[in-house]
Amino acid sequence: MLEAGLLNLGSLVLGLIAWILPVVNLLQHNKANHRHWIFFSVTSVSACAISLWMQIFYTNHLVKIEDWSALIDTSHAVASVATLLLVVTIILNAITLVVYYGKKLKD
């Protein structure tokens, strides 16, 4: 059961990383030598994907142990939070893309 709890913790940490990296990108966009923004964006999207993957594996774990009450109790919340994670990650990275391409066009 400890491993299953680590899936949720890892998912949470990676979800936060998925949101923090684009914010860091946006805060550093005025620096002339900040050329690693693509790396930050790819890492952000990857962290989001791995976070969602961990939630899928946690749900699979609940199915394997036949914990139907846990599935029933948490499925709506997991689906809602996964949607929020994905949408916010996409929006933050899209804003980063617009800011950096706008900066590149001005140069």
C-alpha positions as CSV (number, residue, x, y, z in Angstrom):
1,M,0.0,0.0,0.0
2,L,3.0,2.3,0.5
3,E,3.8,2.2,-3.2
4,A,0.2,3.2,-4.1
5,G,0.5,6.2,-1.7
6,L,3.7,7.2,-3.4
7,L,1.9,7.3,-6.7
8,N,-0.4,10.0,-5.4
9,L,2.4,11.9,-3.8
10,G,4.5,11.7,-7.0
11,S,1.5,12.8,-9.0
12,L,1.0,15.8,-6.8
13,V,4.7,16.8,-6.9
14,L,4.9,16.4,-10.7
15,G,1.7,18.4,-11.1
16,L,3.1,21.3,-9.1
17,I,6.3,21.1,-11.2
18,A,4.2,21.2,-14.3
19,W,2.8,24.5,-13.2
20,I,5.9,26.0,-11.6
21,L,8.2,25.6,-14.6
22,P,6.1,27.8,-17.0
23,V,5.8,30.5,-14.3
24,V,9.6,30.5,-13.9
25,N,9.9,30.8,-17.7
26,L,7.6,33.8,-17.7
27,L,9.4,35.4,-14.8
28,Q,12.7,35.1,-16.7
29,H,11.5,36.1,-20.2
30,N,13.2,39.5,-19.9
31,K,16.6,38.1,-19.4
32,A,18.6,38.3,-22.6
33,N,20.5,35.1,-22.1
34,H,17.5,32.9,-21.1
35,R,17.6,30.4,-24.0
36,H,16.4,27.3,-22.1
37,W,12.7,28.2,-22.2
38,I,12.0,25.3,-24.6
39,F,13.6,22.9,-22.1
40,F,11.4,24.2,-19.3
41,S,8.3,23.9,-21.4
42,V,9.0,20.4,-22.5
43,T,9.8,19.4,-19.0
44,S,6.6,21.0,-17.8
45,V,4.4,19.1,-20.3
46,S,6.3,15.9,-19.5
47,A,5.8,16.4,-15.7
48,C,2.1,16.8,-16.4
49,A,2.0,13.6,-18.5
50,I,3.8,11.6,-15.9
51,S,1.5,13.0,-13.2
52,L,-1.5,11.8,-15.1
53,W,0.1,8.5,-15.8
54,M,0.6,8.0,-12.1
55,Q,-3.1,8.6,-11.4
56,I,-4.0,6.0,-14.1
57,F,-1.7,3.5,-12.4
58,Y,-3.2,4.3,-9.0
59,T,-6.7,3.8,-10.4
60,N,-5.5,0.5,-11.9
61,H,-4.2,-0.5,-8.4
62,L,-7.6,0.2,-6.9
63,V,-9.2,-2.0,-9.5
64,K,-6.7,-4.8,-8.9
65,I,-7.4,-4.9,-5.2
66,E,-11.1,-4.5,-5.9
67,D,-11.5,-1.4,-3.7
68,W,-14.7,-0.3,-5.4
69,S,-15.7,2.1,-2.7
70,A,-12.4,4.0,-3.1
71,L,-13.0,4.2,-6.8
72,I,-16.5,5.4,-6.4
73,D,-15.5,8.0,-3.8
74,T,-12.6,9.4,-5.7
75,S,-13.3,9.0,-9.4
76,H,-15.0,12.3,-9.9
77,A,-12.4,14.3,-7.9
78,V,-9.5,12.6,-9.8
79,A,-11.2,13.3,-13.2
80,S,-11.8,17.0,-12.2
81,V,-8.3,17.5,-10.9
82,A,-6.7,15.8,-13.8
83,T,-8.7,18.1,-16.2
84,L,-7.6,21.1,-14.2
85,L,-3.9,20.0,-14.3
86,L,-4.0,19.4,-18.0
87,V,-5.8,22.7,-18.9
88,V,-3.7,24.9,-16.7
89,T,-0.5,23.3,-17.9
90,I,-1.5,23.8,-21.5
91,I,-2.5,27.4,-20.9
92,L,0.7,28.3,-19.0
93,N,2.9,26.8,-21.7
94,A,0.8,28.4,-24.5
95,I,1.4,31.8,-22.8
96,T,5.1,31.1,-22.5
97,L,5.2,30.2,-26.2
98,V,3.4,33.4,-27.2
99,V,5.7,35.5,-25.0
100,Y,8.9,34.0,-26.3
101,Y,7.9,33.9,-30.0
102,G,6.7,37.5,-29.6
103,K,10.1,38.4,-28.1
104,K,11.9,36.5,-30.9
105,L,9.9,38.4,-33.6
106,K,10.9,41.7,-32.0
107,D,14.6,40.8,-32.1
